[in-house]
Amino acid sequence: MEMLPRLSTLGRVAITEAVLNFGRTQPWTVQHRSNVSYGRNAYNPPEYWWVSQHGMLLTPLGPWPVASCLSPDADPVPPGFPVPDVTTAQARRLGMVESLDDLSYDDWVTILEAVEKTDDIARIASAYSWACRYITAPEQLRVAVGQELRHVPTKNVCVVSSHEASRSMRELGQPVLVVTDREAFTDLVEEWGITDGDDAVRYTMEAAPVGEPVRILDKYPPLRNFLSKDQRVTSPATRSHLRDISVTTTNGRITSTTSGGGTSCTCCPTSFDNLMAHPPRRS
C-alpha cells in the first residue's frame, strides 16, 4: 500500500478496486488505555483512508482521483461527470464528494478540461451550463466554429437554443454553443456573460424567381373557362422558390433555400400548380 502514490494510473485503479473488493469494512475503534473519559471513537479501516487520499477509480471521464469523484448519491449528478461504479456505502467510506457545492475550483477546471477532450459538443455545452453556476467563466471555451471545434475567447462566443440557429451561426463562422434547456441557457448568459445568440438571429421568408416569366393563361389554358375577359389580362408569372433568410447582427447575413415552390404572380399569391391540381368548379 505504501507504493500507491508512485504507481501508474492503472496501477492505482487496480489497488483501489482491490481494497473495495477485499478490504475490511468494519470500522476500527480507538480508546485511551487509562482515561476512559475520552470515550471510544470509530474510524474507517486504514486501507480505505489511504486509497481515499491516493487511489483512483474508473469514471465516464476516465481514471479519476478518489478524492475528487462524485458519489453516485450526489444530488444532482450531471451526466458524464466523474462518478465511479461503487455502492453508497463504499462511497461514504472513501469520503467521495456528495454535492457539486463541495467541488473546488481546480476540480471544476479539471472536469471541464476532460469533457472538452471528448469533442462531444452536446456534452461540452452541458458541462459548461453546470459549471457556470459554481465558478467564474474561463478565458476560453471549446465551441463549434464552422465545421470544427476550437478554443476561442469566451467573450466571442454566443449561445443559441435551437440547432437551426446554430447552423446559421456556423455558416457565418460565429463561435456558438447550443443549449436547449432554457434555465441553463439563461445561466450561461447571466453568469458567464455569453452573448444571447437567439437575439441575434432573425428569419424571414422571401420568394426567389426561377426561370423566364410566362403568361399564366399560356401555361394553364383551362383557366380561361373560369375567368372573365377582364380577369384574363394578367401580368406574366414566374416560377419561384420560397427561401429562408437568416439574418444576424454579428457576422453578417446568410441565405438558404428551404423549399421549392410553384408558379405565382404579383397579383395573386396562389400557387397555380396547386390550383391546376385541384381546379375550382364552375358555377
N, C-alpha and C positions, 0 to 999 in steps of 0.2 A: 504493500500500500504506500510505502514511503516514496516509491518511484513515480507515483501517479502524476505529479505535476510535470515530470520530464518525459512522459510518454508522448507518442504521436497522437493525433486527434482520434484515430480509430482505436488506438490502444486505450485511451481514456474512456471512450464509449464502452469498450468491452469490459473494463474493470467496473465501471458504474453499473452496467447491466448485471454483472456477476453479483454485485452487492445486493441489487434489488431482488435477484432470483434466489440467492443463497444466504444473504446476511441475516443476522438475528433481528427480530422485530420487537422483542421485549425491551422496554426501556431499562437503562441502568439506574440503580438507586444509590445515592450517596448520603452519608450522615456522619456527623462528628463523633469520634470514639468516646470522648469524655464529657462533651457538653451537648446533652440531648435537646437543649432549648433551641438549637439551630434547626432541629427538625430533620426530616428526610426528604430529599429532592430527587426527582426523576429526570433523566436525560436520555436523549437518543443514543443508541449504540455508537461508539466512536467511528466505526467504519462509515456510518451514514453521515456523520458530521464531516468526515474527510472528503467524501465524494461530493458533498454539497458545496464544498469550497473549491475543489479542483477537478471534479468529474464533468463529463459531457454526455448528452443524450441526443438521439436522432429526433429531428422535428421536420415539419414541412419545409423549413428553410435550411435543412442540412444539420450536421452536428452542432450542438449549441451548449454553451456553459450551463450547468445545472442551476447556478445561482441566478441566471437571467431567464430561465424558462418560465413560461406561464403555466400555472396549474390548470388542468382540464376543467376545474370547477370555477375558474375565474369568471367574473361577470362584468362586462361581456368578454367573449373570446372572438376577436376578429378573425375572419377566415384567412388561412395561410400564415398565421403568426406562429412563433416558436413554441408549440405545445406538444410535448412528448407523449407517447402512448404509455401512460402509467396510471395506477389506481389513485383514488383520492387519498388513501392512507399513505401510499408511497410519496405522493406529492407533499403531504404535510410533514413527513419525516425528513424530507430533503429540503424543506423550507422554501418551496417554489413561490414565485410571485403570484399573489392571489387577486390583484387588481391592476388595471392599467395605470392607476394613480401612483403605484409603487415602482413603476419603471423609471429609471433615471434618464437624464438627457442622453447620456452615452448609450444606454440601452436602445433608445428610440433611433438614434443615429445609426447604430449597427443594424437594427431591423430594417430601416429604410434602404441602407446600402445593399443588404442581402436581397430584398424584394426587387430592387432596381436591376440586379444581375439576372433575374429571371426573364427579363424582356417581355413580361406579360403585362401589357398596357392596362388592362382592366384591374389586375391585381395591384399594380403600382398606384393607380388612381385611388383604389380602396384604401391602401396603406396611408397615402397622403391625407385622405379625408379623416382617418382616425388620428394621425399624428398631429394635425393642426389644432386639435383640441387640447393638446398637452405640451407642445413645445413651439418655439418660435420658428418662423419659416427658414429653411436652409437657403444658402445663397443660390443654389442651382437645383433644378428639378429635371428628372428624365421624362420627357414627353414626346408625343408624336409631332414630327415636323415633316410634312410631305408624306413619303412612304417609309420614313426611317424613325428610329427612336434616338434622341440625342439629349445630352445635358445642356440646358440653356439657363440663363439667368431667370430667377423666379419672377422678376418684375416684367419680363417679356411674355409670360405665359398667360393664356386665357383659359377659362373653364366653361364648357357648354353642357347642356343637359340632354342632348339628343345626338345620335350618331349621324343624322342628316346634317346638323350644324357642324359636326366635327369634320365631315367630308368636305364641306365648303371651306372651312379654315385650313385644312390640309392642302387643298388645291391652291390656296393662296400662299402657302408656306408659313402660315401662322402657327407657332407652337401652341398645342392645345391638349387639354385633358377632357375626357368625357366622364361626368359623374351624374348618373340619372336620379340618384336619391336626392330629393330636394333639401333635406336638412344638411346632408354632407356637402352639397353644392354651396349652400349659404355659409357654412362654416369655413370653407376654403376661401370664399370671397372676403368674409369679415375678419377671420383670424390671420390669414396669411397675405391678405391684400391682393389676391389673384384677380385679374380682370374678369368681370362678368361678360363672357362671350355671347350669351343669349341677347344682351342688349345691343351687340354689335352686328347682329345678323338680321337681315330683313329679306322676305321673299315676296315676289310679285309674279303674276302670270301675264305673258305677252304673246301675241300671235306673230309668227315669223313667216313671211311669204315664201313659197316654194314654187319655182317654175314660172312660166309665162301666164299673163292674165287671159282668161277665156270668158265668153258671154255665157251666163247661166243657161239661157234657153237653147244655146247651141249645144251645150254639154248634156242638158236634160230636156229634150224636146217635149216629152209628155207633160211638162209643167204648163205648156200653152193651153191645155184643156182646163186648167184651173185658174187662169189669170185673165183679167180684163185687158183691153188694149192698152190702157194707161199703165197697168202693172207690168206689161211685157217690156216696157222701156226700163231696163236696169243697167246699172254700171257693170263693167267687167268684174269678174270674180277671180280669185287666185286660190291655188292650193296653199294650205297653211299648216303649221305645226304649233302646238302650244309648248312653250318653253318656260322652264323655271328659272327666274333670275334671282341669284343670291347676291345681296349687296352687303358689304361690310364697311365699317367705319375705320378699320385699322389698316390693312394692307392693300385694299383695292376692291375690285368687283369682278365676279365671275358669272358666266352664263352657261347653262347646261340644258340640253333638250331632254324633256322628260316624257313626252308622249306625242304620237303622231296624230294629226287631225285630218279634216276633210276639206271640202271646198266651201268658202264663205265669201260674203261680200260686205262692203261697208254699210250697206243699207239694211242688212239683215244678218244677225249673228247665227242664224240657224245653220247647222251642217247639212248641206244638200245631199251628201252621200247618205246620211241617215234619213233624210226626207224621202229620197227615192226608194230606199229600202222599205219604208212604211208610208206610201203616198196617202194623202188625205182623200176622203170620199167627197165626190162632187155632189153638192146639194141640188 
